[in-house]
Amino acid sequence: MSIGMNIFVMTLVIVSAILMLTSVVFLAVFSNLIDDSVETQANEINKQIVMNFEGYINSVIETANYIQFASINMDVGKDSAALDELYRMNTEIKKDVVAIFLFDSAGRRLAGPAIDFSLGGNVGKCAWFKSAQKLTEIYNFSTEQGSSIADAKDEQVVSVSKSVDFIQNGRETNGVLLIELNYDALTSLAKKTNLGEYGHLLILNDQGKLLYSSEPDPSPMTALSAPIASEIFLGSRKATLNRTDMFINVNTLIQTRWLIATVSNINEIKNAMNRIAFILLVIFFIAIGISALVAGLISLRVSQPINQLKKAMLTIEGGDFSAPIKVSGQKEIVALAHSFDSMVRKVQELMSSLVSQQREKRKMELQVLQNQINPHFLYNTLDSIVWLAEHHRNKDVITTVVSLAHFFRISISKGEIFIPVEDEIFHVQSYLTIQSIRYMNKFSYTVNIDENLKKLRVMKLILQPLVENAIYHGIGDEEGEIDISGTIEGDFLVFRVRNSGYGITESTIREMYDTMHGGHDRPSIGIRNVYQRLKLYYGDQADIAVSSVQDESTTVTLFIPKEIQAEEQL
């Protein structure tokens, strides 16, 4: 494929991708904003309806509480006329109250208007009566009663019942207070909300049974939305009912445990989204057409001089560096052609220089990391020498000073980075001698190194930081043991530093690995310093492993490739 065609295709692809991504992002953001707006609006509508119902229900409960309080000292047997008057007066005051009754525990009417003769004067078998006796601490709301039980009243009602205590012939006894509410007065609260075409409001009891629907008969949408609302119980959901997109939001009335479900029509919103998507699609194809025209013109202007330069480069690639580069057209490409010739001549020189610089940089990084090891150790040791001298422990002073001299002699090693294993071990033993005196012989140590290992050369200062960690973090202030060993295992030199103690947890081991890999910036540079220097010189083959046995020991193991033994291999 020619350069011009490549430019043409790439331009179309990039423009198409940008337009497509922009359209998708716009639709996604717009759709989310619309969804959030619909959900917020539905929640607010539902919340307002619930507040209206709860306000109404609370007023009914206040009426019931007032009746209880006003009749607390009345005797049903002696003051029946006054009690009937109290019930009648509250019935007349509250237009939505159909009737108020008081029944004894057997279901016989004690106060209130006469009841329907078909009940035989006893309502003990009614559902609302049983609920009141079963759930004595709350008001029970029910629509199962249907029509009023009051004689000569044929109104559909909602029964509100509660178990109450009253006085009868001087004795305190228990019965049921019943307030009948006008069903239409209660449901009229649900008829003032516009939920769009086919939108409606549902009231369901705590068992999910439909109590009321604002949809006029016949109600095909209610038959589909009511089962969904009973499943939601609390929250919202989108649903498609009779090919119409609806948003169902459900909340619960605290006092009655009824579910209030608003079913809103969002079909118009979906249609609007489809129209926007169509408009974006039209814009997309128009933009692609314009882009194709512009890309074609640009590709012709750019591809011709590039093809000339390409032919010249192929000639040079064949080994003919004397072939002239003749390019005309875009001045940028002409300038590029002039620079290409000088670039070819300098490539070899620059690559050689780069290799040399990288070698020196690697050596400098290695030297810097080595020089970081334990600058504070000297200060601590000198403090210990002063303390020993003040306490006239001259032999320990001499031993400490000699060990310190050996320690720094090997640390310096005449500037060498790699020393024999036996020197590295001697360096660690000097360090342990100083620390043993400093810590009053609170720990003991053993060193076991394979004889075949001692003459091999390794990078210096790889064991002392691990021994330092073993003393400070492994043993601490307790008495313990430190074991240092070195062997040849397969293609690796393997060194192990083991300390007794409480051990460490798996999470601590993971944290140590994270520290080695640069995940934490810790004040301690010990194990991280060793790990980085090993990787810097020996490469990915070198590694450090940490293992621990709880309440027994912790072991740090170094793996060094056997074949890398000298600094000259950097």
N, C-alpha and C positions, 0 to 999 in steps of 0.2 A: 504494500500500500504506500502511495507517495506521501511526501511530507505535507503537501497541500491538502490531500484527503484526510490525513491524520488530524491536521489542525481543524478542518471542517467538522469532522466527526467529534473530536474532543470538545469543540465549542458547543455543538448541539447537545452533547451529553451533559456537560457542565450546566448549561442554561436550563436544560430539562430537569436535571436533578435539583437545582436551586428552586425552580418554580414549583416542582412537585413537593419538595420539602416545605417550602413556604405555605403552599396550599394545605398540606396535611397538618402542619403546625397550627395554621390559622383555624382550620376546622376543629382540630382537637381542643384548642384553647377556647374558641367560641362555644363549642359544645359543652365543655366543662363549666363555662360561665353561665350558660343557659340552664344546665342541670342544677348548678348551685342556686341560681335564682329561683327556679321552679321549686326546688326542695325547700328553700327558705320561705318562699311565699306560702307553700302548702303547710309548712310547720306553723307559720304565724296564724293562718286561718284556723287550723285545727286547734292551736293553743287558745285562740280567742273563743272558739266555740266551747272548748272544755272549761274555760274560765267562766263563761256564761252559765253553763250547766252547774258547775260547782257552786257558783254564787247562788243560783236558784235552790239547789239541794241544801246548801247551808242555811238558807232562810227557812226551809221546811223543817230542818232539824232544830233551828232556834224556836220555831213555833211549838214543836213537840216538847222541847225542854221547858218552854214557858208554861205549857199546860201541866207538865209534871210538877213544876215548882208551885204553880198556883193552887194545885189540888193536893199538895202534900199533907195538909192538915184536915182535909175533908174526909168524912166517913161515908163510904158508898151507901151503907144502909140508912144512915140518918140524914145525909146531905145530898141525896140523889137529885133533887130538884136543882140545887145550886150547881152540881156537877154537870147536869144536862145543859143548864144555862151557859156555863163556861164553854162547853164544847160547841153549842149553837152559836155563841157570840164569835168565837174564833173562826167558825165555818163561814159566817157572813162577812167577817172582815177580810179574809183571804179568799178572793174570787176564784182562785185555782183549786181551793179545797172543796171537795164534794161532801165529805162527811168525816166525823171523828167518832170513834167508838172506844169503849173499854170492855174487855172480856176477862172473865176469870180463867183460871188454869184449865178448866174443863171446856172452855169455849162458849160459855153462856154470856149473853150481853148483860152488862151491868150499867152502862151509861151510853148515851148517844141516841140517834134516831132509831125508829123501829127498823128491823131488818126484814129482808125478803122472807115471806112465809115458807118458801120452798126449802129454806135452810133449817127449818124447825127450831129456830132460836139457838142453834148450836153451829159454830164454825170450826170446831176442833179438827176437822179433816182437811181444812184448806191448807194449801202449800205455804202461804205467808204466815199462818198461825204456827205451823210446825217449825218454820225457819226461825221465828222469833223465840220460840222456846229452846231451840237448839243453840242458836248464837245469841246469847243473852246480853253481850256487852256492846253490840253494835245495832244500828238501824238497818233493817232488811228491806231492800227495794225490789219490787216484783211487778211484772205485767201479766203474770199467768192468771190472775183473778178475772181479767176481762171486764165485765160490767160491775157497777157498784152493787154492794150487798144491801144497800139501804132500800127500804120498801118504796115503791113508786118512783125510783130513780133509775133511768136506763142510760147511764153515761159510762163510756169506757174510761177506766181509771188505772192509775199506777198505785199500788198499795205500799205504804210505808209502815212497817210494824216493828215493835220493840218490846222486849220483856220489861215490865215495870212492877214496882212494889206499891201497894196502896193499903188503906185501912178499911176494913169491913166489919161493922158491928164491934168496933173497939179492938179488933185484932189485925195485925199486919199480915198481909198475904201477898201472893204474886199473881200477876195476870199479864195480858197483852194489850198494848195501846196500838190502835190502828188509825192511820190517817189516809184517806183516799184522795189522791190528786187527780185533777182532770187531765186525761191523757193528751188531749189536744193542746192544753196550755203548756204542757211540758215539751211536746214535740214542736211547738211553734218556734222555739228557740233555734231549731235547726233549719227553718225555712227562710232565713234572712240572708243566706250566703249564696253568692253566685259562683258556681264551680265550672261554668262553661257548658257547652252542649253535651248532653248525656252525663254531666257531672251530677253527683248526688251524695247525700250524707247517710251513713248507716249507724244504728245503735245496736250493739250486740251485748248479751249478758256475758258473765265470766266463763260460761261454758261454750261460748261461740255461737249461741243461738240468736238468730235475727229477731230484734225487738221492734225495730222501726227502720223504714227507708223513706227518704224524701222523694224518691222517684215515683211518679204517678203510675197507677196500674194501666196496662200491664208493665211489669218491671223486669225486662230481660237482662239489663245490665246488673241489677241487684243480685240476680241468681248467679252471676259469674263473679262479682266482686266480693260478696259476703264470705264465701269459703276462703278466699285469699286473705281478707282482713282478719278472719279468725285465726289464721296461721301466723300472721305477723305479730299480733298481740301488742307490740310496742315498737314503733319505727316506721319505715316507709319502703316502698318498692314500686318499680315500674311494671306495668302489665298491659297486655293487648287484649281488649275485650271487644268482641264483634268487629274486628279489624280497626279498632280505634285505640290509639295509645292513651293510656290513663296513668295517673300517678296516685297511688293509694297511701295515705298517711294515717297511722293509727295511734291513739293515745288512750289512757285509762282514767276513768273517774275514780278518785280515791275512795269516796264514801260508798259508792254503789258497786265498784269494780266492773262497771259496764265499759265496753269499748266504744269509743267515738271514732269513726273512720270517715275521712273525707276522700272522695274519689273525684279527682280533677282531670279535665280533658286537656291533654298536651299534644293532641294530634296536629294542631296548627303549628306548633313549634317544630315538629318533625318535618312538616311540609316546607316551612321556612328554611330549615337546614338543607333540604333537598334542592330548593331553588338557589341557595347560595352555592352549593356544590356544583350545580349546573353552570352558573355564571363563572365560577373559578375554572371550570373545565374549558369553557369558551375562551376565556382569557389565556389559558395555558396554550391552546393550539394557535391562537393569534400570535402570541409571543414566540412560539417555536418557529412559525413561518418567518417572522421578522429576523429572528436570530439566524436562521438558515441563510437568508440573503446576505446579512452582514458578514457571517462567517465565511461565505464563499468569496466575497471580495477581499477580506483580510488574508485568507489562505493563498490566493493568487499572488498577492503583493509580497508575502513572506516566503512562499515556497520556492520561487524562482531563484533568488540568490542563495537560499539554503541548499538547493540541489547543486548549484555550482560549487559551493564550499564542500559539499559531501563528496563530489567527484575528486576534488583536490585532496581531501583527507584519505580517500581510498587509495590514491596514488602514493601518498606518503606511507600509508599502512603497508603497501607492497614493498617498501624499502627504498623508494626513490625520493629522498629528502631534498633533491635539487630541483624538483618540479616546481615551477612558479604557481602561485595561487592567484588566479584572476577572478575576482568576484565584483559584480556591479549590481546596483539596486539599493536596497536599504542600507543607509550609512552605518547603522549599528552592526550589521552582518559584515560589511566591508572592514570595519574596524576589528571585528572578531577574527576575520581572516588574517589581518596583518599581525595580530597578537598570537595567532596559532603557531606561526613559524618559530617565533622566539620562545614560546612555551615549550615546544618539543625539545629545543636545545637545552632548556634548563631543568627538564624533568629529572634526568638522571642525577644531576648535581643536587637537586633538592631532596630526592629520596635518600641519597647517601647521607646528607646532612641530618635528615630527620631521624634515621636509624641511630646515628651517633648521639643525637640529643636525647632520644628516648633511653638509650643505655645509661647516660650520665644521670638523667632524671631518676631512673629506677634505683641507681646506687645512692643518690642523695636521699630519696624517700626511705630507703632501708637504714641509712645512717641516722636520719632524724628519729625514726622509731626506736632504734637501739639506744640513742642518747636520752630517751624519755624514762628509762628504767630507774626507778627508785632514787630520785634526787634527794628525797627526804630521809633516806636510810642513813646517809652520812651524818645528818644532824642528830638523829636519835642515838646513833652509836657514840658520837662525841659526848652527848649528854650522859650516856651510860658510863663512859670512861671517867668523866669528871666525878660521877657519883661513886664509882669504885675507888678512885683515888682518895676522895674525902673519907671513905670508910677503911682506908689502909689495906685494901685488897690488891696488893701490888702484883701478885702472880696473875690474877685475873686481868689486871690492866695490861700486863705484858702480853698475855694470850690474846686479848681483844685487839690490841694495837697490831700485833703480828698478823692476826687473821684479817683485820681491816686492810692492811697493806697487801696481803695476798688477794683479797677480794677485788681491790681496785686495780691491782697489777693485771689481773686477768680481764677485768672489765675494759681496761684500755687496750691490752694485747697489741701494743705498737701500731694501733690503727687498723688491725686486721678485723675483718668481719667474721671469719670462719676459723675456728680453733679445734684442736683434737678433743674428742669426747672426754678423755681423762682430765684435760684442763677445765672443761665445763663442770665436771664432777668435783674437782678440787675447789673451784669457785663456789659451788653450792655448799661444800663442807665448810669452807671459811665463813660463809654466811650463817650456817647452822651453829658453828662454834660461837660466833658473836651473839646470836639470838639465844642460845642456851644459857650463856652467862647472864645476859640481860634479863631473861625470864626465870632466873634462879633454878635452872634445871627442872623446869616443870614438864618438859617433854624429852623423850629419847628418840633417836633416829638410827636407821640402818640404811646402808648403801650397798646394792648388789648389781654390779655391772659386768656383762659378758666380756671376757678378755678379748674376744675377736672384735669388740666394738670400740675399745679404748683408743686405738690409733686412727680411727676414722674421723674425718673432720665434719663438724656441724656448725651451724650458725650459733654464735655465742649468745649468752643471756636468754636461753629458752627454758631453763629449769628453775632458776632462782625466783622469778615472779610466781610460779606455781607453788613453790615451797612457801613463799611469803603468804599466799592465800591460805594454804593449809594451816599455817600457824595462827594467822589473825582471824580467819573465818571458820576454820574447821575445828581447831582445838580451843582457841580463845583463852580464857582464864583457867580452864580445866587441865588436868594432867592427861597426857596422851602420847601417841607414838606416830612417827612419820617414817614411811618406808619409800625409798627411791630405788628403782630398778631400771635396767636397760638391757634389751635383747635385740637380736635380729630375727624377725619373723617374716619369712618369705622375701618380698621385695622391699620391706620397710625396716627402718630403725625405729624401735618402739620403746618409748620411755614412759614410765608410770610413776606418779606421785600419789601415794595413798596416806591418808591420815585417819586416825581413830576419832571417834566423837559421836555426836548425835545424828550425823548424816543430814542430808537435805532432801526436801520434797521434790516431786516431779515438777511443780510449778516453778520452784527456784531454779531447777536445771534448765527449764525452758527459758527462764529469764536470763540465765547465763549465756545460753546460745544466742538469744536475741542481742545481748550486750556484745558478744563476739562479732556478730554480723553488722554491728553499727546501729542497732535499734534503740539503745539507751546511751545517753551521754553521762556516764558515771564519773565521779571523781577518781576512782580506782582505775588504773590503766594496765594492771597486771595481765590477766588472761586475755583481754582484748588486744593488748599490745603484741603478745606472743603470737596470737592467731593471725593478726594482720601481717606481721613480719614473715611468718611461715608461708602465707598465701602469696606475699609479694615476691619471695625468692623461689620457693619450691613449686608454686602453682597449685592447681586444684587437687593434685594428688595428696598433698599434705593436709592433715586434719587434726582436730582435737576432739576427744570424746570425754564426756562426764557421766559418771555413774555413781550411785549411792545405795547403801543398805541402811535403812532406818535404824538408829540407835547402835550402829556398828562402825561404819566407815564411809568415806568418800574417796573416789579415785578419779584422777585426771590423767588421760592417756594421750601422748603425742605420737603421731604417725608421720615419719619423714621418709620420702622415697630414697631408696638405697643408692640409686644410680647418680643422684645429684650430690656431689661431694665438694665442689670447689667454687669459689667466687667467680672464677674465670668463665663459668657457664652463664653468667648473667647476660 
